[in-house]
Amino acid sequence: MLYYRALVAGLDELPAANSAIRKDIDAQAAKRGWPALHADLARVDPAAARRIAPLDAQRIQRALEVWRATGKPLSALQRGGEGSLPFALQTFALLPADRGELHRRIAERFRAMLAGFHEMDEHFRTAPFDRNLPVIMGLLAVWYTDFFGAQTIAVLPYERYLERFPAYLQQLTMESNGKSVTLDGRHVDYETGAVFWGEPGTNGQHSFYQLIHQGTKLIPVDLIGFARTLDPLRDHHDILMSNVFAQAEALAFGKTPEQVEAEGTAAALVPHRVFEGNRPSNTILADRLTPETLGALVALYEHSVFTQGVIWNVNPFDQWGVELGKALAQAIIPELENTETPALAHDSSTSNLIRRYRAMRSDRAPARSKKTS
């Protein structure tokens, strides 16, 4: 799904035939404000309006564009049936009426994504280590994990189309290097794969950035930004990117007690407003989120993970750790479905959970109507 959404995000801007629609919507927004346009959307497509915030300009614009260009509500198209389109396609771009043209464009962009993969593959294969991005990122991950005790790494994209990119990296990184046994079967006596997590930076700044900046845990972060946005809206992108650069600066250099005092802060509050700095971060700045860029970005992390695996002497290409739970579930399924009380041979906790689940399910089962003769 990550690939698919980014492919769609990489489609050309709206067809020229719809440029007038976009300009008119922008003009209406400038004159009346986005909440008023949200109210317009609520009248023609209440279901879509309920899922879109009154100030979410980009999604309001997309939904109104779909309505005015196709005469169909976005929500109706998303429900399926005749004329329905995949959710991601409708959310991120209006499509040409010719589905063959659509398929051709997506195929082009898929090949472009593969080209991005290949470009990073070649960079990893040929670049000297001191200028090799995957090697440097991999070495930094090992450095902070094994020598500074970092348990997690945060990936913070400042691009809404990459909102699920950290979740993708969780599978890539932790399934690959979440190992405690070396290639030759010996238990390690050092830390291996870190926990990867993250959210779009605009969300994270108002939640977990507090801990990253002033907490007691060292959390290296990757900040991802783009010089050009897929959804230009006045000066919003410059404001967004200013936060990328500001966060990197704040993490690196912090704010000293002297600087806080110089702002006239009350003495009792000075310790609370000091930022220690010296918190590690990488800033990845690309031109624009295109299929090529996405391919290169994914390959960057893939080769970084491989680099870490080589240093830790673990096999990033197996995944035995995901199998045990699935195998045990196969034995539990019939114990949950059995109409008779099963004999349970699990540990006491698991057996009691199964019994409680069966009892709760039975209590909530709808009463069966009695047949009448």
C-alpha angles and dihedrals in degrees: 000000000000090000092045095051093048091048089054091045087055093058116116117273117278114304115274090247088066098045090096090055092052093047091049092050091049090050092050090049092051091050102039106017131243095275088062091051088048087056089051089052091050089058096052100030112018094170093057092044091055089059096046125072116234091245098042093112098178096053093042089052093049094048093048091047091054091049095048096041099044105020088231128109115249090231092055091052090049093054092066134233129106112357093009120146133198112279095240093053093053095043097051108029143008111244131226114253090239106082090194088060089049092053091048092052093048090048089052091052093046089056088048090054090051088051089054089052090050094048092055091043089057092045090053091046099047112022119100112254094249090060099031109113099200091046092049092047091047093049091049091051090052091044095054095038099048103028104031099033096240109169099185141032120207122213111201116184117190092207123087094215088064094053090119095041093097089053090052090051090052089065093042098048106032098039089049102044103019089111135128098185125073127229090267093052101259124133113249122241094203138061119277133180118015124220110262120207141143152141135217106293095240089062096040095052089069096047128020099016086084090067093043092054103037108010128106095248124087108229118177111210137202113213113199121195142157133222092219127037129221090222110044113197117169109285096334095112094053089051090049094050092046086065092053092055093040093053092051090050093047093049092050102042107016121186125290127222088248091056091048092049091048088061090062095253115167111259093241090058099045096090090050093054098047117109114202095205121192089109111144123241140163119212114206110194119184131174099244139336101262129150089262091052092048092051092050091047094052092046090049091061093040092057091042089056090049090051091053091048092053092052093046091044093230129131110252091187102067128071109190090146093074095055106068097063092048091050093050090048090061090062093046097050095073090044089058095044098043112114089209123065104268126222104246122209100177127111115287094261096051093043092050091049091053092049092048092048092050091048094048092047091049092050090054097043111120114252113255116237116239117244116241123213 
